Amino acid sequence: MDIEIRRVSTASDPGQLELSHDKLQILRPDLYGLAGFWQSIKVRLGRSWDQKQQVARQLLRGDSRAAVVVSTAPLLVAAYTDELDCVAMLRFPDSLVGPYGLKIGCRLLTVNFYDNDCDLARDLFPGPKNTQNWNNFGPLIADFLTSDQQRLLQRKKQISESEWQRTLAMGQEYLRRHPGKARDGRPIFSWDPFQAPPPQLTPWRPR
């Protein structure tokens, strides 16, 4: 992807999380090694934009909300936004299930940036609490991108039980109404509706 995400919001509940490059490299190996080197050259020449910097900025400043695992085969995570009052369904490599000990109902953290440059994304179905400020959002599942477990736990505890339950219910309803439909959950692909499943990758393993 070569289109920089330009529009963001000032989050009332910023993630305040530090990027783990070890974890990002598992999900986006194309941003490292030889491919990453050529990408950095394009950035320096002004022909592309720095996706790693974008991910780091979003984890730090983005809007942190509830996310819940709704399936493990395939691995699907419902990421909530209170701005549109809906979830984006994200698919990840099944190889993440074991190392992270994921089960249906596991609570994760999404960190969102927002966009209103286009029409409403075709895979989003806003609820009655939609602020109508935005037409799309790009979620990052922070658990897969940071090693700051203390901050993850702190922010999860701040999220209301009603938001966790709403996210789970919306995710289950999404699965029922739109079976087989999900975004590629990897950064930066998670902005785009209904992409092909992400490739299976060698998962990050806690040290």
C-alpha positions as CSV (number, residue, x, y, z in Angstrom):
1,M,0.0,0.0,0.0
2,D,1.4,3.4,-1.0
3,I,-1.4,5.7,0.2
4,E,-0.6,7.5,3.5
5,I,-3.4,7.7,6.0
6,R,-3.9,11.4,6.4
7,R,-7.0,12.0,8.6
8,V,-6.9,11.1,12.2
9,S,-8.7,12.1,15.4
10,T,-7.5,13.3,18.7
11,A,-8.3,10.4,20.9
12,S,-9.8,10.8,24.4
13,D,-8.4,7.4,25.3
14,P,-5.0,7.2,23.5
15,G,-3.2,3.9,23.4
16,Q,0.1,5.2,24.8
17,L,1.7,2.0,23.7
18,E,5.2,1.5,22.3
19,L,5.7,-0.5,19.1
20,S,7.6,-3.8,19.3
21,H,9.5,-4.2,16.0
22,D,9.9,-7.9,16.8
23,K,6.1,-8.3,16.8
24,L,5.5,-6.1,13.8
25,Q,8.1,-8.0,11.8
26,I,6.1,-11.2,12.3
27,L,2.9,-9.6,10.8
28,R,4.7,-7.5,8.2
29,P,8.0,-9.1,7.3
30,D,7.9,-7.0,4.1
31,L,8.8,-3.9,6.1
32,Y,12.1,-5.4,7.3
33,G,15.1,-7.1,5.7
34,L,15.9,-6.4,2.0
35,A,12.3,-5.5,1.2
36,G,12.3,-3.1,4.1
37,F,15.6,-1.6,3.0
38,W,14.2,-0.7,-0.5
39,Q,11.0,0.6,1.1
40,S,13.2,3.0,3.3
41,I,14.9,4.2,0.1
42,K,11.5,5.0,-1.4
43,V,10.6,6.9,1.8
44,R,13.8,9.0,1.7
45,L,13.2,9.8,-2.0
46,G,9.6,10.9,-1.2
47,R,8.1,8.1,-3.3
48,S,6.4,6.4,-0.4
49,W,5.6,6.9,3.3
50,D,7.0,5.3,6.5
51,Q,4.5,2.6,7.5
52,K,6.5,1.6,10.6
53,Q,6.4,5.2,11.8
54,Q,2.6,5.2,11.1
55,V,2.0,2.1,13.2
56,A,4.1,3.5,16.0
57,R,2.3,6.8,16.0
58,Q,-1.1,5.1,16.0
59,L,-0.3,2.8,18.9
60,L,0.8,5.9,20.8
61,R,-2.0,8.3,19.9
62,G,-4.9,6.3,18.5
63,D,-8.2,5.7,20.1
64,S,-8.0,2.6,22.3
65,R,-11.2,0.5,22.5
66,A,-12.4,-3.1,23.1
67,A,-11.6,-6.0,20.8
68,V,-12.7,-9.6,21.3
69,V,-11.8,-12.9,19.7
70,V,-14.9,-14.3,18.0
71,S,-13.4,-17.3,16.2
72,T,-10.1,-19.2,16.4
73,A,-10.4,-21.3,13.2
74,P,-10.1,-19.0,11.3
75,L,-8.7,-16.4,13.8
76,L,-11.2,-13.5,13.7
77,V,-11.2,-10.5,16.0
78,A,-14.0,-8.0,16.3
79,A,-12.5,-4.5,16.8
80,Y,-14.9,-1.9,18.2
81,T,-15.2,1.8,17.7
82,D,-17.5,4.0,19.7
83,E,-17.2,6.7,17.0
84,L,-19.2,4.6,14.5
85,D,-20.7,2.3,17.2
86,C,-19.7,-0.8,15.2
87,V,-17.1,-3.4,14.8
88,A,-14.6,-4.2,12.0
89,M,-14.1,-7.9,11.6
90,L,-10.3,-8.7,11.3
91,R,-8.7,-11.9,10.2
92,F,-5.3,-12.9,11.4
93,P,-3.0,-15.9,10.7
94,D,-4.2,-18.9,12.7
95,S,-0.6,-19.4,13.8
96,L,-1.1,-16.6,16.4
97,V,-3.7,-18.6,18.4
98,G,-1.3,-20.9,20.3
99,P,1.5,-18.4,21.3
100,Y,-1.1,-15.9,22.6
101,G,-3.3,-18.5,24.2
102,L,-6.3,-17.2,22.3
103,K,-9.9,-18.5,22.9
104,I,-13.3,-17.3,21.8
105,G,-14.2,-14.4,24.1
106,C,-10.5,-13.4,24.8
107,R,-10.3,-9.6,25.4
108,L,-7.8,-7.7,23.3
109,L,-7.2,-4.0,22.7
110,T,-7.7,-2.2,19.4
111,V,-6.1,1.2,18.7
112,N,-8.0,3.1,16.0
113,F,-7.3,5.9,13.6
114,Y,-10.3,7.4,11.6
115,D,-10.9,8.7,8.1
116,N,-13.7,10.5,6.4
117,D,-12.2,11.0,2.9
118,C,-14.5,8.5,1.3
119,D,-18.1,7.1,1.5
120,L,-18.9,4.8,4.4
121,A,-16.8,1.6,4.2
122,R,-18.9,-1.1,2.8
123,D,-18.1,-3.6,5.6
124,L,-19.0,-1.3,8.4
125,F,-22.6,-1.1,9.8
126,P,-22.9,1.8,12.3
127,G,-25.1,1.4,15.3
128,P,-27.5,4.0,16.9
129,K,-24.6,5.7,18.8
130,N,-22.7,6.6,15.6
131,T,-21.3,10.1,15.9
132,Q,-21.4,10.5,12.1
133,N,-17.9,12.1,12.2
134,W,-16.2,9.3,10.3
135,N,-16.7,6.9,7.5
136,N,-14.0,4.4,8.1
137,F,-11.4,3.4,10.7
138,G,-8.1,1.4,10.7
139,P,-7.8,-0.8,13.7
140,L,-4.6,-2.1,15.1
141,I,-4.7,-5.0,17.6
142,A,-2.2,-3.8,20.1
143,D,-1.7,-7.2,21.8
144,F,0.0,-8.3,18.5
145,L,2.2,-5.2,18.2
146,T,3.5,-4.2,21.6
147,S,5.3,-5.8,24.5
148,D,4.0,-3.3,27.1
149,Q,1.8,-5.7,29.0
150,Q,1.4,-3.4,32.0
151,R,-0.2,-0.6,29.8
152,L,-2.3,-3.2,27.9
153,L,-3.8,-4.5,31.2
154,Q,-4.3,-1.0,32.6
155,R,-6.2,0.2,29.6
156,K,-8.3,-2.9,29.4
157,K,-9.4,-2.4,33.0
158,Q,-10.5,1.1,32.1
159,I,-12.9,-0.1,29.4
160,S,-16.5,-0.6,30.7
161,E,-18.0,-4.1,31.0
162,S,-20.8,-2.8,28.7
163,E,-18.4,-2.0,26.0
164,W,-16.8,-5.5,26.2
165,Q,-20.2,-7.1,26.0
166,R,-21.3,-4.9,23.2
167,T,-18.2,-5.7,21.2
168,L,-18.7,-9.5,21.7
169,A,-22.4,-9.3,20.7
170,M,-21.7,-7.1,17.6
171,G,-19.0,-9.5,16.6
172,Q,-21.2,-12.6,17.0
173,E,-24.0,-10.8,15.0
174,Y,-21.5,-9.9,12.3
175,L,-20.4,-13.5,11.9
176,R,-24.0,-14.6,11.6
177,R,-25.0,-12.0,9.0
178,H,-21.7,-11.8,7.0
179,P,-20.1,-15.3,7.2
180,G,-16.7,-15.4,5.5
181,K,-16.3,-11.6,5.4
182,A,-13.3,-10.0,7.2
183,R,-10.5,-7.5,6.7
184,D,-6.9,-8.5,6.7
185,G,-6.1,-7.5,10.2
186,R,-2.4,-6.8,9.7
187,P,-1.2,-3.2,9.7
188,I,-1.8,-1.1,7.4
189,F,-4.1,-3.5,5.5
190,S,-6.8,-3.3,8.2
191,W,-8.1,-0.1,6.6
192,D,-9.4,-2.0,3.6
193,P,-12.7,-3.9,3.6
194,F,-12.9,-7.6,2.7
195,Q,-9.4,-8.5,1.7
196,A,-8.0,-11.9,1.1
197,P,-7.0,-13.9,4.2
198,P,-3.5,-12.9,5.5
199,P,-0.7,-15.5,4.9
200,Q,0.3,-17.9,7.6
201,L,3.3,-16.6,9.4
202,T,5.8,-17.8,12.0
203,P,4.3,-16.4,15.1
204,W,6.0,-14.3,17.8
205,R,6.7,-16.3,20.9
206,P,7.1,-14.7,24.3
207,R,10.6,-14.8,25.7
